Amino acid sequence: MQDSVQPESARAFAEQWIANWNRKDVEAVLKLFTDDVVFISSRAESIAGSSRVEGKAKLREYWTRAVGRIQTIHFSLEYVIREGQRLAIVYTSEINGKRMRTVEFLRFRGDGLICEGEAMHGVAL
């Protein structure tokens, strides 16, 4: 994803992101990240031991363990915000019957891979 990506492309990217998560396809999501990615999520601490996960291997381990705990998952895309190399995907997540609004902030390198990510989880809806 480079500066020239149009809003339609950002939306298509977000729709695929949501579809991959709805299938619990961790490997499909991980293909979008650099090997040295840094990912931050308050939820990571209980599974990975830290809210900051560094490197694709550690991210794979975290997400695989997290997905293993999920009975049901459904994400619904609300909207996408793009500015330069940054993308925010805003969606409603329903995990094991608990609904909340979530935002994923992603920063892309020039090669189109995500080098930084942060998940922000809202209150239950």
N, C-alpha and C positions, 0 to 999 in steps of 0.2 A: 504494500500500500504506500504509494508515494504521493507527493503534493498534488499530482495531476488527477488523482482518483476523484471521480464525480460522486455526488451524493447517492446516486442509484447504485454505484458499486459498493459504497459503504453499507448501504441497506442490504444488498445481496450478501456481503460478507457476514453481517450480523445475523441474517436469516440462516445462513449455513452454520454459524457458531451455535445458535439456538438448536438447530436440528441435530447437530453432533452431540450436544449435551442431553437432549431428549432421548437419544439412543444410548446414552451412557458410554459413548465412544471416546474414551480418553485419548487413544492414539490419534484419532482424527483431529482432536483439538491440539494435541502436542505438536503435530506437524507444522503448526503455524508459529512456533516459538523458536528462538535462537537457543543454542546449547547453553549459553551463559545468561539466560533470562533471570530476572529478579521479579518475584511475584509476592505481593503482600495481601494478606487477608486475615481478619481477626479470627476466622474459623480455623485457620491452619494451626494455630497454637495448640489446640487440643489433640490434633492428630500428628502434626509434624514436630511439635515441641517449640515452635517459634512462629510468629505471625509473618515472618520474612523467610521465603523459600528461595534459595539460590541454586540455579542450574536446572536444566531440563530433567536430569535423572532424579533429582530430589522432588521436582514438581510432579513427575510421573508417579513416584512413590506416594506422595501426599494425595493426589487425585484418585489413584487406584484404591487406596485405603478408604478414602471418603466415599467414593462411589459404591464400594463394597458394603457400606452401612446404609445405603439408600434402598428402600423398598420401592417407592414410586417417586418419579420426577417428571415435572412438566414446566417448561419455561415458555412464556408468551412475550414476544417482542413488543415493546411499546414504541420506542423511537431510538434514533441514532444521532449522535452529534459528532461531526468531524471537523477538525481544525489542523491543517498541515499533517504532521506525522502522528497525530493523536486521534483516537476514536473512543467514544463513550457509548456503550451499549446499555440501554435502560430496558429492563424487563421485569415482569412479575414471575417470581419463582414459586413453585409449589413442590415442596419436598416432604415426603411422608405426611402429606395432608396439611402442612403448615405453609401459608401463603405470605409472601412479603415482596416488597419492591427491592430490586438489586440493580446496582450499576457496576459494570466492568469498565475500568479505564485502561486503555491499551496504548502503548507507544511503539511505533514501528521503526525499524532501521531502513536504510535506503534499499536493502535487498527485499523488502516486503515482509520480513519476519518480525514478530513481536519480541522486543527486548525487555520491556517492562510491562507489568500488569498489576492492577490493584482492584480487589473486589470490595465493594461497600454494600453491606446488608442493612436494610431498613427494618422498621418494626413490623410486627405481624399485621396483616390486613384482615 
